[in-house]
Amino acid sequence: MKKILFLLIFLILLDITACSNQDSSESYKQIEYDSTSTSKVTKELFVLRRVNLQYGNQQYTNINDDSVGRYAFEQDDRLTVSSYKNAKNYYDTPKIYVSEGRDENWLFKDLALGQLYRHTTVDGVPGGFIFADNESYTVKYLDSNNKIQVHSFLDNGIDKSWKLDRVILTSKGYALKFDKGDSVKLILCGDYEHSIDFNIKFKFGSSSFNFKYVDLNSGDIIATASAYSKMFVLNLKTGEPQFDNLGQPKKYPELLGDFVGKSKSGQWLYVEHSDDIVRIGYLDDELRFVDYSTLEGVPDPHLDDKYFLDGKELRMIGTYKYKGKDSIYEALIDIN
């Protein structure tokens, strides 16, 4: 009987000792998290997927002249940089060139598009330039088949009485904006034969509106007025701004960044870029940030950024100096 009691006591002590020596980490391995948990998982709305610091791994031009104007665009699965070289003396004439890249390789650089009259007003378009001639405005560019095309805007009913404002971003890409009194013509780059015509009826005295972005789907226009450091939302169909409760044009705080699109729910997509930091997010009805991300490592361009929104991807490009060479940066941002 004593032997049996001693054996029982020995087995109990042995079991206690084994439990005390068990690896505590093994107990955690057995924990399984419930996949149906309602715990909130935070997902970044905007993610910087890739930055290409030098498109094509080389400079886009062999014309080493800091006085040259540069304009970079993406269109038809190609990247083009239009260069405008000023006249060096009285007998010289301004010259225009274009470089083209595809699939992150430069196909050619500094293809001569021709020369212009002295003191000609020019602006860059995809693959070329728009400039004023004696009667109207003309665009000269390299099309997607690498053929030089020339189009006079007299064919659009635009003569020199119209003012060429600037190249602006729309929901269908970049466009040329022409003004004449209350009348406005928007001509999409790449579709120069057609125009979108409307009137802006509301005026602040002699102050005119400067468009920052046009949503051709909703008809909303983000604009500033030269006499005010405020922003306005105009309607393309009525030609009038939004009004507040007192019947006055509704003024929004001026934003110095860029409007680049709209979400499916109607929120403006907005980007600010300074130094190497990009702040991107959605704005509410009062044009204030509601959701945004801060992205680092995107070079600050010499000229304005260009934006190309394709579904849930935003591409940014710009011209700048990379290791002393005239280069194009490209940033890809995923929108979740």
C-alpha positions as CSV (number, residue, x, y, z in Angstrom):
1,M,0.0,0.0,0.0
2,K,2.9,2.3,0.8
3,K,4.4,1.5,-2.5
4,I,1.3,2.5,-4.3
5,L,0.9,5.8,-2.4
6,F,4.6,6.6,-3.1
7,L,4.1,5.9,-6.8
8,L,1.0,8.2,-7.0
9,I,2.9,11.1,-5.3
10,F,5.8,10.6,-7.7
11,L,3.6,10.8,-10.8
12,I,1.9,13.9,-9.6
13,L,5.2,15.7,-8.9
14,L,6.5,14.6,-12.4
15,D,3.4,16.1,-14.1
16,I,3.8,19.4,-12.3
17,T,7.4,19.6,-13.2
18,A,6.7,19.0,-16.9
19,C,4.0,21.7,-17.0
20,S,6.4,24.2,-15.4
21,N,9.1,23.5,-18.1
22,Q,6.7,23.9,-21.1
23,D,7.9,26.6,-23.6
24,S,5.5,29.6,-23.2
25,S,5.8,30.4,-26.9
26,E,4.1,27.2,-27.8
27,S,0.9,28.3,-26.1
28,Y,0.8,31.5,-28.3
29,K,1.1,29.4,-31.5
30,Q,-2.2,27.9,-30.8
31,I,-4.1,31.2,-30.9
32,E,-6.1,31.7,-34.1
33,Y,-7.7,35.1,-34.9
34,D,-11.3,35.1,-36.0
35,S,-11.4,36.1,-39.7
36,T,-14.9,37.6,-39.1
37,S,-13.6,40.1,-36.5
38,T,-15.1,43.6,-36.8
39,S,-11.8,45.2,-35.8
40,K,-11.1,48.2,-38.1
41,V,-8.2,47.7,-40.5
42,T,-6.6,50.9,-41.8
43,K,-5.7,51.0,-45.5
44,E,-3.8,53.8,-47.1
45,L,-5.9,55.6,-49.7
46,F,-2.9,56.7,-51.7
47,V,0.2,54.7,-52.1
48,L,3.4,55.7,-53.9
49,R,4.0,52.6,-56.0
50,R,7.1,53.7,-58.0
51,V,9.2,56.7,-58.8
52,N,11.4,56.8,-61.9
53,L,14.0,59.5,-61.3
54,Q,15.2,59.6,-64.9
55,Y,12.9,58.3,-67.6
56,G,14.9,56.2,-70.1
57,N,18.0,56.4,-67.9
58,Q,19.3,59.3,-69.8
59,Q,18.6,63.0,-70.6
60,Y,15.8,63.7,-73.0
61,T,17.7,66.4,-75.0
62,N,21.1,67.1,-76.3
63,I,20.4,70.9,-76.5
64,N,22.2,72.2,-73.4
65,D,20.6,75.6,-73.1
66,D,19.0,76.8,-69.9
67,S,16.9,79.4,-71.8
68,V,15.0,76.6,-73.6
69,G,11.3,76.2,-72.6
70,R,10.3,72.5,-71.9
71,Y,6.8,71.0,-71.9
72,A,6.3,67.3,-71.1
73,F,3.1,65.3,-71.8
74,E,1.9,61.7,-71.9
75,Q,-0.6,60.8,-74.6
76,D,-1.2,57.7,-76.9
77,D,1.1,55.5,-74.8
78,R,4.1,57.8,-75.4
79,L,5.9,60.5,-73.6
80,T,6.9,63.7,-75.4
81,V,8.9,66.7,-74.5
82,S,8.5,69.8,-76.6
83,S,11.4,72.3,-76.5
84,Y,11.4,75.9,-77.5
85,K,14.7,77.6,-78.2
86,N,14.8,81.4,-78.2
87,A,16.5,83.4,-80.9
88,K,20.1,84.2,-80.0
89,N,20.3,87.4,-82.0
90,Y,18.4,89.7,-84.3
91,Y,19.0,87.5,-87.3
92,D,18.1,84.3,-85.6
93,T,14.6,82.8,-85.3
94,P,13.1,80.7,-82.5
95,K,13.1,77.0,-83.1
96,I,11.0,74.1,-81.8
97,Y,11.9,70.5,-81.2
98,V,10.3,67.3,-79.8
99,S,11.7,64.2,-78.1
100,E,9.7,61.1,-77.8
101,G,9.8,58.1,-75.5
102,R,7.9,54.8,-75.3
103,D,8.1,52.0,-72.8
104,E,10.6,53.9,-70.7
105,N,13.0,54.3,-73.6
106,W,13.8,57.4,-75.7
107,L,13.1,56.7,-79.4
108,F,14.6,60.0,-80.6
109,K,15.6,63.4,-79.3
110,D,15.4,66.9,-80.6
111,L,13.5,66.2,-83.8
112,A,13.2,69.7,-85.5
113,L,9.6,70.8,-86.0
114,G,10.6,74.0,-87.6
115,Q,11.1,77.7,-86.7
116,L,8.7,80.5,-85.6
117,Y,8.4,84.2,-86.1
118,R,10.3,86.3,-83.6
119,H,8.3,87.4,-80.5
120,T,5.8,84.6,-81.1
121,T,3.6,83.6,-78.1
122,V,3.9,79.8,-77.6
123,D,2.7,77.1,-75.3
124,G,3.4,73.4,-75.2
125,V,0.9,70.7,-76.3
126,P,1.5,67.0,-76.6
127,G,4.2,66.4,-79.2
128,G,4.5,70.1,-80.2
129,F,3.4,73.7,-79.7
130,I,0.6,76.1,-80.3
131,F,1.6,79.6,-81.4
132,A,0.1,82.7,-82.8
133,D,0.5,83.7,-86.4
134,N,-0.7,86.7,-88.3
135,E,-4.4,85.7,-88.5
136,S,-5.1,83.1,-85.8
137,Y,-3.4,80.4,-83.8
138,T,-1.7,77.3,-85.2
139,V,-0.7,74.0,-83.6
140,K,2.2,72.1,-85.0
141,Y,2.9,68.7,-83.5
142,L,4.1,65.2,-84.0
143,D,1.1,62.8,-84.2
144,S,1.0,59.2,-82.8
145,N,2.4,57.9,-86.1
146,N,5.3,60.3,-85.9
147,K,4.1,62.5,-88.7
148,I,4.2,66.3,-88.4
149,Q,0.7,67.8,-88.4
150,V,-0.3,71.5,-88.7
151,H,-3.8,72.8,-87.8
152,S,-5.0,76.3,-88.0
153,F,-7.8,77.3,-85.5
154,L,-9.4,79.5,-88.2
155,D,-11.1,76.2,-89.0
156,N,-12.7,76.3,-85.6
157,G,-13.9,79.9,-86.0
158,I,-11.0,81.3,-83.9
159,D,-9.2,84.3,-85.2
160,K,-6.9,86.8,-83.4
161,S,-9.9,88.4,-81.7
162,W,-9.9,85.4,-79.4
163,K,-7.5,85.2,-76.5
164,L,-5.5,82.0,-76.0
165,D,-5.7,81.6,-72.2
166,R,-3.7,78.5,-71.3
167,V,-3.5,74.7,-71.4
168,I,-5.7,73.4,-68.7
169,L,-6.6,70.0,-67.3
170,T,-10.0,68.5,-67.8
171,S,-11.6,65.1,-67.0
172,K,-10.8,64.1,-70.6
173,G,-7.2,65.2,-70.6
174,Y,-5.5,68.5,-71.3
175,A,-7.2,71.2,-73.4
176,L,-6.7,74.6,-74.9
177,K,-8.9,77.4,-73.6
178,F,-9.9,80.3,-75.8
179,D,-11.8,83.4,-74.6
180,K,-13.8,86.1,-76.4
181,G,-16.0,88.2,-74.1
182,D,-18.5,85.8,-72.5
183,S,-17.7,83.0,-74.9
184,V,-15.3,80.2,-74.2
185,K,-14.0,77.4,-76.4
186,L,-12.3,74.3,-75.0
187,I,-10.3,72.2,-77.5
188,L,-9.0,68.9,-76.3
189,C,-5.3,68.3,-77.2
190,G,-5.3,65.6,-79.9
191,D,-8.8,66.5,-81.2
192,Y,-8.1,69.9,-82.6
193,E,-10.9,69.8,-85.2
194,H,-13.7,70.0,-82.5
195,S,-14.4,72.4,-79.7
196,I,-16.6,72.5,-76.6
197,D,-18.4,75.9,-76.6
198,F,-20.1,77.6,-73.7
199,N,-20.6,81.0,-72.1
200,I,-19.5,82.4,-68.7
201,K,-22.2,85.0,-68.1
202,F,-21.2,86.1,-64.6
203,K,-18.5,88.7,-64.2
204,F,-16.8,90.5,-61.3
205,G,-16.6,93.9,-63.0
206,S,-13.6,93.6,-65.4
207,S,-12.2,90.6,-63.6
208,S,-12.1,87.3,-65.6
209,F,-12.0,83.8,-64.4
210,N,-8.9,81.6,-64.7
211,F,-9.8,77.9,-65.0
212,K,-7.9,75.4,-62.9
213,Y,-9.8,72.3,-63.8
214,V,-12.9,71.4,-65.8
215,D,-15.0,68.3,-65.1
216,L,-16.8,67.7,-68.4
217,N,-18.9,65.0,-66.8
218,S,-20.6,67.1,-64.1
219,G,-20.0,70.5,-65.7
220,D,-18.2,71.8,-62.7
221,I,-15.3,74.2,-63.2
222,I,-12.8,75.1,-60.5
223,A,-11.7,78.7,-61.2
224,T,-10.1,81.8,-59.6
225,A,-10.9,85.4,-60.3
226,S,-8.0,87.7,-60.9
227,A,-9.4,90.4,-58.5
228,Y,-9.8,87.9,-55.6
229,S,-7.5,85.5,-53.7
230,K,-10.4,83.1,-53.6
231,M,-11.7,80.2,-55.6
232,F,-15.1,79.6,-57.2
233,V,-17.0,76.6,-58.6
234,L,-18.7,77.5,-61.9
235,N,-21.2,75.6,-63.9
236,L,-20.4,74.9,-67.5
237,K,-24.1,74.8,-68.6
238,T,-25.4,77.9,-66.8
239,G,-22.2,79.9,-66.9
240,E,-22.8,81.0,-63.3
241,P,-20.9,80.3,-60.0
242,Q,-22.3,78.5,-57.0
243,F,-24.2,81.0,-54.8
244,D,-24.3,81.1,-51.0
245,N,-27.4,81.5,-48.8
246,L,-27.3,85.3,-49.3
247,G,-27.3,84.9,-53.1
248,Q,-23.7,85.9,-53.4
249,P,-21.0,84.0,-55.4
250,K,-19.7,81.4,-53.0
251,K,-16.0,81.9,-52.3
252,Y,-13.7,79.2,-51.2
253,P,-10.2,79.6,-49.8
254,E,-7.6,79.7,-52.5
255,L,-5.6,76.5,-52.9
256,L,-2.2,76.7,-54.6
257,G,-2.0,73.0,-55.6
258,D,-3.7,71.2,-58.5
259,F,-7.1,69.6,-59.0
260,V,-6.6,66.4,-60.9
261,G,-10.0,64.6,-61.0
262,K,-13.0,63.5,-59.1
263,S,-14.0,60.3,-57.2
264,K,-17.1,58.3,-58.0
265,S,-18.8,59.9,-55.1
266,G,-18.0,63.4,-56.4
267,Q,-15.1,64.4,-54.2
268,W,-12.4,66.5,-55.8
269,L,-9.0,64.8,-56.0
270,Y,-6.3,67.4,-55.1
271,V,-2.5,67.4,-55.1
272,E,0.0,69.7,-53.5
273,H,3.7,69.3,-54.5
274,S,6.6,71.1,-52.9
275,D,10.3,70.1,-52.5
276,D,10.2,66.3,-52.7
277,I,6.9,65.9,-50.8
278,V,3.5,65.3,-52.3
279,R,0.3,65.7,-50.4
280,I,-2.7,64.0,-52.1
281,G,-6.2,63.6,-51.0
282,Y,-9.9,64.2,-51.4
283,L,-11.7,67.5,-50.6
284,D,-15.1,67.9,-49.1
285,D,-17.9,70.3,-50.2
286,E,-16.0,73.2,-48.7
287,L,-12.8,72.3,-50.5
288,R,-11.1,71.1,-47.4
289,F,-9.0,67.9,-47.0
290,V,-11.0,65.0,-45.6
291,D,-8.7,62.1,-46.5
292,Y,-5.1,62.5,-47.6
293,S,-1.7,60.9,-47.6
294,T,1.8,62.4,-47.5
295,L,4.2,60.9,-50.0
296,E,8.0,61.5,-50.0
297,G,10.6,61.1,-52.6
298,V,8.9,62.7,-55.7
299,P,11.2,65.3,-57.3
300,D,10.0,68.9,-57.5
301,P,9.9,69.8,-61.2
302,H,11.3,73.0,-62.8
303,L,7.9,73.5,-64.6
304,D,4.4,72.5,-63.5
305,D,3.7,68.8,-62.9
306,K,1.5,67.1,-65.4
307,Y,-1.2,64.6,-64.3
308,F,-2.7,61.6,-66.0
309,L,-5.5,59.9,-64.1
310,D,-6.4,56.4,-65.3
311,G,-8.9,54.6,-63.0
312,K,-7.1,53.9,-59.8
313,E,-3.7,55.1,-60.9
314,L,-2.4,58.6,-61.0
315,R,0.8,59.3,-63.0
316,M,2.8,62.5,-62.4
317,I,5.6,63.7,-64.7
318,G,7.8,66.7,-64.7
319,T,11.0,68.1,-66.1
320,Y,14.0,68.7,-63.8
321,K,17.7,68.3,-63.5
322,Y,18.9,64.8,-62.5
323,K,22.7,64.8,-61.7
324,G,22.9,67.9,-63.9
325,K,21.1,66.4,-66.9
326,D,17.8,67.6,-68.3
327,S,15.5,64.7,-67.3
328,I,11.9,63.6,-66.8
329,Y,10.7,62.1,-63.5
330,E,7.7,59.8,-63.4
331,A,5.7,58.9,-60.3
332,L,2.9,56.3,-60.1
333,I,0.4,56.6,-57.3
334,D,-2.2,53.9,-56.5
335,I,-5.6,55.1,-55.4
336,N,-7.4,52.6,-53.2
